[in-house]
Amino acid sequence: MTTKKQLHLGVFLLNAGQHTGGWRHPETQADRLLDISFYQDFARLSERGKFDTILILEQIAIGEQNERVAEERSIPTLDTLTLLSVMAAVTERIGLTATLSTTYNDPYHVAARFATLDHLSGGRAGWNMVTSQDPRIASQFSKDAHMDHTLRYQRANEFVEVAMKLWDSWEVDALVANREAGIYLDPAKVHDIDHSDTHFSFSGSSYIPRPVQGHPVLFQAGSSGSGLQFAARKAEVVFTAQDNLHDAQRYYANLKGMLEPYGRDAAKFHILPGLAPILGSTEREAKERQVYFNELVLPEIAVRNLSGTIDVDLSSYPLDGPFPYWEIDAEANNSKKSRLQLLKDLGQREKWTVRQMSQHVISAGGHHTFAGTPEQLADLMESWIDQAACDGFTIMPSHYLRGLEEFVEQVIPILQKRGRYRTEYTGHTLREHLGLTSPANRWSKVQASASL
């Protein structure tokens, strides 16, 4: 009997929900976004669903202020690692993955923060490595301009390499804490690293012992040419936007095929595209709920949202006229090449109107959207994993906490019954959930070689 491939599932946390209008839904608890109990409730519910990990989006620029900003999206988005530390305190198994920019941070500080989270959570930390796509962020960090796209990824590769060296600077057994001998740590097993390259020059060691997992699990989000190369070299899990099965299959085969030159095992590399579901007891009910969500966003705001997403002013285009996909210049864009190309291809393929495309973007920002019954959603998820389009999904609920509750209560049991998803956690660390091994410490390798 052939064993069915098991799904890996992450759950996305963004403000009060993935849908731009979700915060206005009467079931949404948008007034709790500064309440610690909201995030703890989210974490407990996610762990009840046996998700591999929670994935929190980082937003360090909230966008242009205007008189209708309160109707665009709920704000604020809090510090990702602080939120996950809060969640670690009330959970035991679920992974905790934070998005953090390599463009507007320093590797020494980032390595220490993730090592801290990994220790305090018992080995459940993950890092979603991004280069930041919003050019307005530059001025907030005393920069004259947003770094060029290619340079951002070159910096990201070196940034992560420095972080890895810092995590390895403590050997596993460096912390002795021997009261009788009066030795707290073995200085011979804490190593200074000397790194000098294009973007960083560093000498010293981490001030935090080696993480429980060796290295936190490395996630990546970004599908441009530079992003894919970065993923192939450094990532272990990829969060991507794929809005149809065919493109997802092509992306999956392409990225998995890029791993071999870097000595990577495709079976230990997981691709989890975003999936934004709206559920109903019937397909008709789900479609009606989808319309209701879309109507929570005023048409002119949805179009302005789309304009900002594609960097094209759509104010002069008829709402029910053709979406001008030909105006999108993904290659010339310095911030979000892959997302623009996805939307351009979608508009050309589907022949949508401006209204239809704006509703798609407010629903999931370009990720795959679904409106139907729990059984139909489970069918879709099985179809994608069986047809080599993914290794699982990052679930992006429309609104919190109810949208997440619906998935946990209605879809997870179906996947479990079909033998596609765990009924209990079998491991304690995020690496164990994902079937990933801990990386060897480079200093341990040196010591072993020296003893031969």
Phi and psi in degrees as a GROMACS rama.xvg file:
@    title "Ramachandran Plot"
@    xaxis  label "Phi"
@    yaxis  label "Psi"
@TYPE xy
-75.7744  130.109  THR-2
-76.8231  130.533  THR-3
-71.7142  140.096  LYS-4
-65.1063  134.063  LYS-5
-87.3228  139.279  GLN-6
-78.7526  142.399  LEU-7
-104.033  134.952  HIS-8
-131.338  128.89  LEU-9
-110.076  162.356  GLY-10
-126.468  133.366  VAL-11
-93.2748  136.24  PHE-12
-118.452  116.167  LEU-13
-141.551  109.422  LEU-14
51.5275  -126.178  ASN-15
-99.7616  4.70811  ALA-16
153.263  162.732  GLY-17
-70.3143  -38.2886  GLN-18
-70.2869  132.879  HIS-19
-56.1262  -36.1882  THR-20
-91.3998  1.30816  GLY-21
-59.1167  -31.2671  GLY-22
-66.5583  -19.7321  TRP-23
-88.1019  -8.82227  ARG-24
-67.3175  137.994  HIS-25
-61.929  -19.8416  PRO-26
-83.9881  -11.2746  GLU-27
-83.7937  145.322  THR-28
-105.945  56.2275  GLN-29
-66.1022  -20.1024  ALA-30
-78.4671  -1.50695  ASP-31
-104.844  12.5033  ARG-32
-69.1718  -11.8615  LEU-33
-111.005  17.26  LEU-34
-106.864  120.947  ASP-35
-57.487  -33.3559  ILE-36
-67.0676  -27.2406  SER-37
-61.6491  -46.8236  PHE-38
-71.765  -33.1468  TYR-39
-69.4231  -38.7876  GLN-40
-63.1705  -41.6641  ASP-41
-59.9446  -44.4788  PHE-42
-65.4856  -44.3999  ALA-43
-62.122  -43.0553  ARG-44
-64.7826  -41.5333  LEU-45
-64.2069  -40.2362  SER-46
-67.9392  -33.8048  GLU-47
-61.8645  -31.3699  ARG-48
-80.5131  -1.33993  GLY-49
62.109  29.2656  LYS-50
-61.7459  149.871  PHE-51
-62.4555  -45.6324  ASP-52
-157.399  155.853  THR-53
-90.5911  137.562  ILE-54
-121.6  116.622  LEU-55
-102.523  130.115  ILE-56
-78.4337  140.917  LEU-57
-95.2981  129.772  GLU-58
-129.853  106.593  GLN-59
-109.6  9.3266  ILE-60
-140.354  126.039  ALA-61
-92.5422  -2.31541  ILE-62
97.7534  170.984  GLY-63
-65.8622  130.848  GLU-64
-76.9805  141.028  GLN-65
-156.112  175.641  ASN-66
-68.8636  -14.3794  GLU-67
-110.631  15.7664  ARG-68
-58.274  -32.5776  VAL-69
-65.6523  -18.3341  ALA-70
-97.9134  -3.25704  GLU-71
-86.5706  -54.8011  GLU-72
-161.165  146.055  ARG-73
-68.1684  142.346  SER-74
-131.239  145.209  ILE-75
-106.112  173.01  PRO-76
-111.42  120.327  THR-77
-86.5728  168.862  LEU-78
-57.6618  127.901  ASP-79
-64.6045  -46.1189  THR-80
-71.3448  -32.1155  LEU-81
-64.6471  -44.1159  THR-82
-60.5782  -42.6203  LEU-83
-69.6124  -30.8867  LEU-84
-64.6989  -39.4577  SER-85
-61.9125  -41.3634  VAL-86
-70.9875  -34.5963  MET-87
-60.1197  -31.7529  ALA-88
-69.006  -21.1903  ALA-89
-116.768  9.22783  VAL-90
-130.251  167.89  THR-91
-125.913  -28.0542  GLU-92
-122.085  -38.9798  ARG-93
-63.1779  140.992  ILE-94
-67.9207  157.024  GLY-95
-133.486  100.256  LEU-96
-113.023  124.197  THR-97
-109.748  136.865  ALA-98
-83.0821  132.071  THR-99
-149.57  132.326  LEU-100
-74.574  140.645  SER-101
-89.9076  -9.7349  THR-102
-87.7795  -34.2582  THR-103
-119.127  37.0675  TYR-104
-145.572  178.128  ASN-105
-119.318  137.42  ASP-106
-62.7491  -31.3322  PRO-107
-62.9458  -46.0535  TYR-108
-69.9179  -43.2958  HIS-109
-63.4953  -43.7317  VAL-110
-60.067  -40.4738  ALA-111
-68.2302  -39.6155  ALA-112
-65.9073  -42.3247  ARG-113
-72.1874  -34.8798  PHE-114
-62.5908  -40.0064  ALA-115
-61.4093  -49.2594  THR-116
-60.458  -40.0114  LEU-117
-64.2743  -40.3672  ASP-118
-67.6481  -48.2354  HIS-119
-67.3179  -24.2749  LEU-120
-97.339  -2.22748  SER-121
75.0102  30.4847  GLY-122
93.6026  40.4933  GLY-123
-119.743  12.645  ARG-124
-84.1481  143.132  ALA-125
-135.292  151.321  GLY-126
-122.412  115.906  TRP-127
-86.9736  104.765  ASN-128
-85.223  115.342  MET-129
-126.468  160.712  VAL-130
-105.125  -0.248965  THR-131
72.5637  128.508  SER-132
-107.839  -12.4071  GLN-133
-89.311  114.225  ASP-134
-65.0054  -18.154  PRO-135
-69.6275  -16.5414  ARG-136
-65.2107  -30.667  ILE-137
-52.4917  -47.0758  ALA-138
-66.8065  -24.1757  SER-139
-74.7828  -14.71  GLN-140
-117.922  29.6945  PHE-141
59.0451  33.2377  SER-142
-106.898  145.613  LYS-143
-72.8464  -32.9053  ASP-144
-156.239  159.138  ALA-145
-67.9862  133.8  HIS-146
-60.7737  144.459  MET-147
-54.7812  144.519  ASP-148
-52.6325  -49.9345  HIS-149
-65.1438  -42.0325  THR-150
-64.602  -34.6734  LEU-151
-59.7889  -41.3376  ARG-152
-75.464  -31.3113  TYR-153
-64.1069  -42.3101  GLN-154
-63.5162  -41.2047  ARG-155
-60.6391  -43.1574  ALA-156
-60.605  -44.4633  ASN-157
-70.7684  -37.8388  GLU-158
-55.8301  -49.3996  PHE-159
-68.7302  -35.6592  VAL-160
-61.7453  -41.1054  GLU-161
-64.4923  -43.3377  VAL-162
-59.6658  -41.9371  ALA-163
-62.288  -41.2855  MET-164
-62.5954  -39.452  LYS-165
-66.7775  -41.2679  LEU-166
-62.8646  -31.9951  TRP-167
-83.6822  -8.67817  ASP-168
-67.0257  -21.4909  SER-169
-103.598  126.539  TRP-170
-73.105  162.779  GLU-171
-57.6052  -40.3713  VAL-172
-103.856  27.5916  ASP-173
-70.8572  -30.6815  ALA-174
-86.9391  106.352  LEU-175
-92.4016  -48.5767  VAL-176
51.831  48.2023  ALA-177
-93.1611  103.231  ASN-178
-65.2752  -42.2879  ARG-179
-62.5341  -42.2471  GLU-180
-85.8741  -11.1322  ALA-181
70.3293  29.4016  GLY-182
-117.218  117.82  ILE-183
-89.2091  -44.8419  TYR-184
-137.215  155.144  LEU-185
-93.192  105.162  ASP-186
-61.5434  -22.2237  PRO-187
-70.3743  -15.6517  ALA-188
-109.345  13.1398  LYS-189
-116.769  115.267  VAL-190
-111.378  136.11  HIS-191
-76.0113  141.186  ASP-192
-108.07  144.458  ILE-193
-119.652  106.919  ASP-194
-121.14  126.454  HIS-195
-143.442  114.465  SER-196
-149.488  -155.973  ASP-197
-64.6783  -44.6993  THR-198
-106.687  -23.513  HIS-199
-136.987  141.856  PHE-200
-130.986  117.945  SER-201
-144.204  140.65  PHE-202
-138.542  128.725  SER-203
140.257  -170.009  GLY-204
-129.951  168.381  SER-205
-68.8119  151.63  SER-206
-95.8497  4.54984  TYR-207
-116.553  132.206  ILE-208
-55.8544  161.097  PRO-209
-51.9026  134.726  ARG-210
-57.7751  155.615  PRO-211
-55.4682  -41.4526  VAL-212
-85.617  6.0055  GLN-213
85.1159  -68.8444  GLY-214
-128.751  140.601  HIS-215
-54.6553  152.846  PRO-216
-65.1048  133.711  VAL-217
-99.0611  115.568  LEU-218
-101.925  158.566  PHE-219
-143.96  144.437  GLN-220
-133.609  117.294  ALA-221
151.776  130.54  GLY-222
-124.39  16.2577  SER-223
-70.479  173.375  SER-224
-56.7847  -45.4123  GLY-225
-66.509  -38.3457  SER-226
-64.3911  -40.6712  GLY-227
-66.0821  -40.8107  LEU-228
-63.512  -40.0591  GLN-229
-61.8114  -44.8296  PHE-230
-61.6954  -45.0174  ALA-231
-62.8848  -32.8467  ALA-232
-83.0594  -38.1447  ARG-233
-121.536  -31.2608  LYS-234
-78.3825  157.129  ALA-235
-116.211  -22.8233  GLU-236
-137.436  138.116  VAL-237
-120.03  127.832  VAL-238
-101.357  117.358  PHE-239
-134.103  162.096  THR-240
-105.933  113.857  ALA-241
-133.478  117.43  GLN-242
-97.3225  2.73224  ASP-243
-155.242  159.162  ASN-244
-61.0461  -45.8318  LEU-245
-60.1028  -49.0844  HIS-246
-66.1777  -34.7318  ASP-247
-64.7065  -41.1268  ALA-248
-62.9536  -43.0169  GLN-249
-64.9292  -43.2754  ARG-250
-62.3381  -45.5876  TYR-251
-59.137  -49.5366  TYR-252
-65.5112  -40.2064  ALA-253
-64.4685  -49.7702  ASN-254
-69.4708  -41.9311  LEU-255
-61.5363  -34.7132  LYS-256
-71.2785  -15.2242  GLY-257
-85.4869  -6.11083  MET-258
-79.4071  -33.8593  LEU-259
-55.8821  -44.4079  GLU-260
-59.4202  -21.7924  PRO-261
-97.6782  9.46067  TYR-262
68.9793  28.5375  GLY-263
-95.5285  148.035  ARG-264
-96.2057  116.273  ASP-265
-60.3726  -28.7055  ALA-266
-71.9765  -18.2369  ALA-267
-106.118  27.8629  LYS-268
-136.632  116.756  PHE-269
-111.099  133.844  HIS-270
-111.069  118.178  ILE-271
-124.676  84.8331  LEU-272
-64.5923  153.613  PRO-273
-70.5482  142.524  GLY-274
-138.614  117.577  LEU-275
-109.218  99.5637  ALA-276
-96.9571  145.014  PRO-277
-124.77  121.045  ILE-278
-105.427  153.736  LEU-279
-150.878  162.71  GLY-280
-68.8865  -23.377  SER-281
-132.557  163.225  THR-282
-63.1062  -38.4434  GLU-283
-62.0913  -43.2068  ARG-284
-62.3781  -40.9666  GLU-285
-64.0292  -42.239  ALA-286
-64.2212  -37.4574  LYS-287
-66.4726  -38.4546  GLU-288
-65.2031  -38.0395  ARG-289
-62.6249  -42.9568  GLN-290
-61.7651  -41.7276  VAL-291
-60.7332  -45.9963  TYR-292
-59.3058  -45.4972  PHE-293
-62.465  -34.7764  ASN-294
-74.2461  -10.9024  GLU-295
-73.2632  -13.6399  LEU-296
-109.56  120.51  VAL-297
-60.5023  140.41  LEU-298
-52.4137  -41.6362  PRO-299
-68.4192  -29.1359  GLU-300
-75.055  -38.8766  ILE-301
-61.1667  -41.0433  ALA-302
-68.5778  -40.7557  VAL-303
-63.6358  -37.7266  ARG-304
-60.3455  -45.8998  ASN-305
-63.3895  -42.937  LEU-306
-56.9221  -45.2628  SER-307
-65.9501  -32.8066  GLY-308
-68.8567  -42.5009  THR-309
-98.6597  -1.51283  ILE-310
58.6089  39.0214  ASP-311
-133.185  127.967  VAL-312
-75.4478  111.675  ASP-313
-99.7895  8.45592  LEU-314
-62.7341  -24.542  SER-315
-93.2245  -3.3879  SER-316
-91.0567  138.979  TYR-317
-61.5796  138.904  PRO-318
-58.1763  -38.4451  LEU-319
-105.126  20.2267  ASP-320
-92.2775  174.085  GLY-321
-60.5002  139.199  PRO-322
-71.3355  123.358  PHE-323
-80.5709  70.4022  PRO-324
-58.8525  -27.1016  TYR-325
-67.2702  -15.0681  TRP-326
-81.2554  -13.908  GLU-327
-79.4199  126.54  ILE-328
-117.019  84.4335  ASP-329
-65.6077  -39.5145  ALA-330
-66.5303  -34.8599  GLU-331
-80.0145  -11.3835  ALA-332
-76.2131  139.558  ASN-333
-96.7441  0.974471  ASN-334
-124.257  -42.1018  SER-335
-140.38  57.6299  LYS-336
-57.059  -49.7336  LYS-337
-67.09  -39.8655  SER-338
-66.2416  -39.8435  ARG-339
-64.8629  -40.5152  LEU-340
-65.5392  -38.7966  GLN-341
-59.9107  -46.6699  LEU-342
-70.6563  -35.0863  LEU-343
-63.5345  -46.3354  LYS-344
-63.1704  -40.4077  ASP-345
-63.2305  -45.8514  LEU-346
-62.9942  -40.0396  GLY-347
-68.79  -38.7762  GLN-348
-73.0088  -44.3653  ARG-349
-89.1973  -15.343  GLU-350
56.7565  43.6044  LYS-351
-77.9556  162.906  TRP-352
-85.1175  171.478  THR-353
-60.4434  -40.9241  VAL-354
-61.4968  -47.4345  ARG-355
-62.8638  -42.2107  GLN-356
-68.4199  -38.0165  MET-357
-64.7042  -37.4739  SER-358
-68.4022  -34.6291  GLN-359
-64.1802  -43.2972  HIS-360
-69.8209  -38.9662  VAL-361
-71.0244  -20.5734  ILE-362
-75.8796  -40.5043  SER-363
-154.743  11.2171  ALA-364
64.7518  18.8035  GLY-365
108.571  -10.5485  GLY-366
-74.3003  168.343  HIS-367
-69.396  127.13  HIS-368
-104.579  151.816  THR-369
-144.914  135.137  PHE-370
-134.077  114.762  ALA-371
178.324  -163.362  GLY-372
-84.3296  161.926  THR-373
-56.7026  -38.7137  PRO-374
-64.6989  -41.2955  GLU-375
-65.714  -37.2827  GLN-376
-65.6878  -43.1777  LEU-377
-61.2827  -39.357  ALA-378
-59.1354  -46.0835  ASP-379
-62.0429  -44.4512  LEU-380
-63.6013  -41.4309  MET-381
-64.9195  -40.6482  GLU-382
-61.0096  -44.7101  SER-383
-66.1224  -42.8113  TRP-384
-72.5313  -32.6859  ILE-385
-75.2754  -22.8831  ASP-386
-104.055  26.4299  GLN-387
53.6412  48.486  ALA-388
-108.489  -14.366  ALA-389
-170.595  173.11  CYS-390
-110.916  5.4129  ASP-391
152.249  -159.903  GLY-392
-143.898  157.442  PHE-393
-103.265  108.71  THR-394
-78.0863  130.519  ILE-395
-121.348  82.1955  MET-396
-59.6133  144.761  PRO-397
-65.7925  -34.851  SER-398
-155.42  149.228  HIS-399
-111.853  144.2  TYR-400
-95.0795  -8.12309  LEU-401
-62.6686  -42.0324  ARG-402
-60.8864  -36.6998  GLY-403
-69.9342  -42.0623  LEU-404
-57.5747  -42.9979  GLU-405
-60.0156  -43.0433  GLU-406
-66.3523  -44.1517  PHE-407
-64.9971  -41.7289  VAL-408
-82.7951  -28.2656  GLU-409
-110.255  -31.5123  GLN-410
-100.507  -45.0226  VAL-411
-53.8237  -46.1408  ILE-412
-60.1235  -34.1882  PRO-413
-66.4602  -46.3915  ILE-414
-62.8191  -37.8584  LEU-415
-66.2813  -44.1559  GLN-416
-62.6846  -34.3823  LYS-417
-82.1251  0.82179  ARG-418
75.1227  25.064  GLY-419
-102.814  -11.4536  ARG-420
-148.264  149.998  TYR-421
-59.1857  147.571  ARG-422
-97.3254  -21.1915  THR-423
-147.09  153.572  GLU-424
-68.473  136.969  TYR-425
-105.237  -13.5742  THR-426
-122.63  177.863  GLY-427
-113.945  -23.1689  HIS-428
-103.983  162.226  THR-429
-64.0163  -37.7737  LEU-430
-60.7838  -39.1538  ARG-431
-66.5658  -40.1075  GLU-432
-59.1654  -38.044  HIS-433
-92.3202  -1.90325  LEU-434
70.412  30.8044  GLY-435
-104.872  143.29  LEU-436
-88.6327  156.896  THR-437
-77.5397  136.425  SER-438
-67.8373  145.64  PRO-439
-70.7617  144.939  ALA-440
-75.1294  127.368  ASN-441
-63.1703  -29.1566  ARG-442
-73.9299  -33.9739  TRP-443
-63.6193  -36.6437  SER-444
-64.2099  -42.9806  LYS-445
-61.6873  -44.0328  VAL-446
-63.0984  -41.4671  GLN-447
-64.6938  -41.0159  ALA-448
-65.9742  -38.5877  SER-449
-67.237  -27.0199  ALA-450
-83.4857  -10.7252  SER-451
